[in-house]
């Protein structure tokens, strides 16, 4: 999130950033009240910290002068953190990333994480105020360059919480990963930050079941989804696929005796699907009933719209919403 791996000073920057965050996290803890946390503290300990204080620490090191033999001399990191500080300031001032760098005051409270995780993952009846059921988390407005990190971070929080929960208290959770090719990609560039996201989902796919975490991978382009994650799927529900690469991926997931079953993929009708795996005794071709409440993501009725006598348009309001980054 903070360090550019292609930077010449990336190793130093990563080490200093880690140290600054650890120090700031420790400063936010009460030595008496949080003694048990401080005894086993790591960089990954979920403790809130002030990013502005971290920035001040970095600026101090970047400008530090230390005593020399005859006069003050430049410190060991003098001028080597300028690029890191510049990137950090740019991201801190980016309104698109305000949810990260300008969080509400209540997020700095130690109890906030507990409330947030409970709201997402607690089952119905776990506590009196529990809502249970399905939770929909909308990442559509998160910038694409940090989307994989944000989605994987949420998955990591759910996984880690379940991992540290006693087995008799675990509530099973299924994480539905819609448009999975955007944040669990098969092809990654060297030193890509998306590699962290893929690594997290790979671990959940391989180990999640024993901790009560299931992964449902949903994508229109299975050929662009990480193969390790797909290989761990016990069930395949495949709707119509016309692309040869996508068909090949589904065929590889089918048992050898059912290879010809993949020939149906390009000729399936709308709402039809092939189901193979533990969920069905036999490979089955099914038809899915239309939902009573149609999703907002359904295909626009192009032909009907084009044949309307009065065109529908509100370009002025669209541009105004675009400029103020709000549809309201």
SVG drawing of the C-alpha trace seen along z (x, -y; Angstrom):
<svg xmlns="http://www.w3.org/2000/svg" viewBox="-43 -21 79 63">
<polyline fill="none" stroke="black" stroke-width="0.4" points="0.0,0.0 2.8,-2.4 6.1,-1.1 6.9,-1.1 8.9,2.2 10.6,0.8 12.1,-2.0 15.9,-1.7 15.4,-2.2 12.3,0.0 13.9,2.4 14.9,-0.5 11.5,-2.1 9.7,1.1 11.8,1.6 11.3,-2.0 7.6,-2.0 7.2,1.2 9.1,-0.2 7.1,-3.5 3.8,-1.7 4.8,0.6 5.9,-2.3 2.8,-4.2 0.6,-1.2 2.4,-0.6 1.9,-4.3 -1.8,-3.9 -1.9,-1.0 -2.2,-1.4 0.7,0.6 -1.4,1.7 -4.8,2.2 -3.2,3.9 -0.3,5.7 -1.2,9.1 -1.3,7.5 2.1,5.8 3.7,9.0 3.0,10.7 2.9,7.6 3.6,7.9 3.2,5.6 0.0,7.5 -1.7,6.9 -5.0,5.2 -4.5,2.0 -5.5,-1.4 -2.8,-4.0 -2.6,-7.6 -1.2,-7.8 -0.3,-11.5 2.0,-10.5 3.6,-7.9 4.2,-10.6 5.8,-12.9 8.2,-10.1 9.2,-9.5 9.8,-13.2 11.9,-13.4 14.1,-10.5 14.3,-12.0 15.6,-15.3 17.6,-14.0 21.0,-15.3 23.2,-13.4 26.4,-14.4 29.6,-13.9 33.3,-14.1 33.5,-17.9 29.9,-18.9 26.5,-17.5 26.1,-15.1 23.3,-13.6 21.5,-10.7 21.5,-7.2 18.1,-7.8 18.5,-11.4 16.9,-12.1 16.2,-8.4 12.6,-8.5 11.5,-11.5 9.7,-9.5 8.0,-7.3 6.8,-10.5 5.6,-12.0 3.6,-9.0 2.1,-8.7 1.1,-12.4 -0.5,-12.0 -2.5,-9.1 -3.5,-10.7 -4.9,-13.7 -6.6,-11.6 -10.4,-11.9 -10.9,-8.5 -8.9,-7.0 -10.5,-9.0 -12.1,-5.9 -8.5,-4.7 -6.6,-7.8 -9.4,-10.0 -11.6,-7.5 -14.3,-8.6 -13.1,-9.1 -14.9,-6.0 -12.6,-3.8 -9.7,-4.8 -11.4,-3.1 -10.0,0.3 -13.6,1.7 -14.5,0.6 -12.9,3.7 -15.0,6.0 -18.2,4.2 -17.4,4.2 -16.4,7.9 -19.5,8.9 -21.7,6.9 -20.2,8.7 -19.8,12.3 -21.9,13.0 -24.7,15.5 -28.4,14.9 -28.8,15.3 -25.1,15.1 -26.0,12.0 -29.2,10.1 -28.3,7.4 -27.2,9.8 -28.9,9.5 -27.5,12.7 -28.3,13.6 -26.7,12.2 -24.3,9.2 -23.6,7.3 -20.5,5.2 -20.3,2.8 -16.7,2.1 -17.9,0.5 -16.6,-2.9 -13.2,-1.8 -10.4,-2.8 -9.3,0.1 -5.6,-0.2 -6.4,0.6 -9.5,2.8 -7.6,6.2 -6.0,5.1 -9.3,3.9 -11.3,7.0 -8.5,9.3 -8.1,7.4 -11.8,7.9 -11.4,11.6 -8.3,11.8 -10.1,10.1 -13.0,12.7 -10.5,15.6 -8.3,14.5 -11.3,13.9 -12.5,17.4 -9.0,18.9 -8.7,17.4 -12.2,18.4 -12.7,21.6 -14.0,24.4 -17.3,24.8 -18.0,21.1 -17.3,20.8 -20.2,19.7 -19.8,21.0 -19.4,18.2 -19.5,18.4 -17.7,15.5 -19.2,14.8 -16.5,13.3 -18.4,11.6 -16.3,10.5 -13.5,12.5 -11.2,12.0 -10.7,8.4 -9.0,9.2 -8.0,12.9 -6.3,12.8 -4.4,15.6 -1.7,13.4 0.3,11.0 3.0,8.6 6.3,8.8 6.2,7.2 2.5,6.5 0.7,5.5 -2.2,7.8 0.1,10.7 -0.8,10.1 -4.5,10.4 -4.1,13.6 -2.0,15.1 -4.7,14.4 -7.5,16.0 -5.3,19.0 -4.8,19.6 -8.6,19.3 -9.3,21.7 -6.9,24.3 -7.4,24.0 -10.7,22.1 -13.0,25.1 -11.5,26.4 -12.1,22.9 -15.7,22.7 -14.9,20.3 -16.2,21.3 -15.3,19.5 -17.8,19.1 -15.9,17.8 -18.1,16.0 -16.8,14.8 -17.7,14.4 -14.1,15.1 -12.9,18.2 -9.7,18.3 -8.6,15.0 -9.2,16.4 -6.3,17.8 -6.0,21.6 -5.0,22.5 -8.3,21.0 -10.4,22.7 -8.7,26.1 -10.0,26.1 -13.7,25.7 -15.7,28.8 -18.6,27.8 -18.9,26.2 -22.0,24.3 -21.3,23.2 -23.6,21.1 -23.2,20.4 -19.6,19.8 -18.7,19.0 -15.0,18.2 -12.7,21.2 -10.3,20.4 -13.1,20.2 -14.5,23.5 -11.1,25.1 -10.9,24.1 -14.3,25.6 -13.4,28.8 -10.2,29.1 -12.3,28.9 -14.6,31.8 -13.7,35.5 -12.2,37.3 -15.3,39.4 -17.4,36.2 -15.2,34.4 -18.0,34.4 -20.3,32.7 -18.4,29.5 -19.7,29.5 -23.0,28.1 -21.3,24.9 -21.7,22.8 -25.3,23.9 -26.9,23.4 -29.9,21.1 -30.3,18.0 -30.8,19.3 -29.5,22.8 -26.4,24.2 -24.4,27.3 -23.9,28.5 -21.1,30.9 -19.6,31.8 -20.6,32.7 -23.8,30.7 -25.3,33.0 -25.4,36.8 -25.1,36.8 -23.9,34.1 -27.0,32.2 -28.3,29.6 -30.6,27.3 -32.7,24.2 -32.6,21.4 -35.8,19.6 -35.9,15.9 -35.7,13.8 -38.8,12.0 -36.6,8.9 -34.5,8.3 -30.9,7.1 -29.8,3.6 -27.0,5.3 -29.3,7.0 -28.8,6.3 -30.6,3.1 -33.4,3.8 -31.6,2.2 -34.3,3.0 -37.2,1.7 -35.3,-1.5 -34.3,-2.2 -37.9,-1.8 -39.3,-4.3 -40.8,-7.5 -39.2,-9.8 -35.5,-9.2 -34.4,-9.2 -31.4,-11.3 -30.1,-13.5 -26.6,-14.4 -26.4,-17.5 -27.1,-15.7 -24.8,-12.9 -21.8,-15.2 -22.7,-17.1 -22.7,-13.8 -19.4,-12.7 -17.7,-16.0 -18.9,-15.9 -18.4,-12.0 -21.8,-11.5 -25.1,-10.3 -27.3,-12.1"/>
</svg>
